[in-house]
């Protein structure tokens, strides 16, 4: 059984507002559903450790979200996340960054996590992220000094989706613009449609509707890696 390192934010509000935020639960749970069903284990890890804030925990009719949120093991892990300083990245087969606005304030600019992610990737690991999660890849620099994203095709939450969601004036920065400036290529589909881009062991999804598909793609990439 291989293990997935899931990086979640410690930041509990939407940018500098007082609006409750953190990791968007369905983006975590729908990917986790695929990871668990494929027989993989996981650790929930944050910069500081301890309880990690979630929102979107009351999505009506979302059985996958409700089931995982009610799971005792999950609750123990989300309330007691492991500090990044205490993990050995070599213990993991893949890394996943779920979305939510919180990580725009911490994981999107944290050098310790960026170095860990770079080491994992250069060691042959698989990276994955969904919605605002690809922001966590922005500070990642490889051993040649170049940004990881400068070599990679990606997607992520769009300007149109920020406008629709009413967050365009509240976010610390616009993810689409940052990805378009940094990545080798940024692409997107219509707002709120499922869309996944996979390139060189990096898997990214555009929005909440893409979380399950990112989880499936991660599982498949790990399977291919094991049989290669």
LINDARA-V545855 format. One line per field, one symbol per residue. phi: phi as a letter, one per 20 degrees, with the letter a starting at -180 (. if undefined). psi: psi as a letter, one per 20 degrees, with the letter a starting at -180 (. if undefined). burial: # if it has 16 or more other C-alpha atoms within 10 Angstrom, else .. A space follows every 10 residues. Layout:
phi=???
psi=???
burial=???
//
This chain:
phi=.eddededee eecflefdfg bpefgfffff ffgffffene ebceccfenn fdfccmecff neffgffffe ffffffffeb fefgfdddff edebccdfeo fgffecffbe ffffffffff ffenfddbac megggfegef defenefgff dcebcrgeff fffgemdged ffbefgffff feffbdcbdf gmefbcdcbl mcdccfbgfe ffffgfffgf ffffffef
psi=prqpoooqqi pjrocjrjpp bcpoghhghh ghghgghijq rqqpprghaa pppqrkilop jnhgggghhi pggghhhhil qpqhijqohi iqhrpporbq hgihhfhijo hghggghggg gijjrpqqqq dihihiigjo prijiqpghi jqprrrprgh hgghikjhji qhrogggggh hgqhpprraq pjqppppppl kppqqhahii gghggghggg hhghhhi.
burial=..######## #####..... ########## #####....# .######.## #####..... ....##.##. ...#..##.# ##.#....#. .######### ########## ..######## #...###### ########## ##....#### .########. ##....#... #..###..## .##..###.. ##.#####.. ########## #########. ##......
//
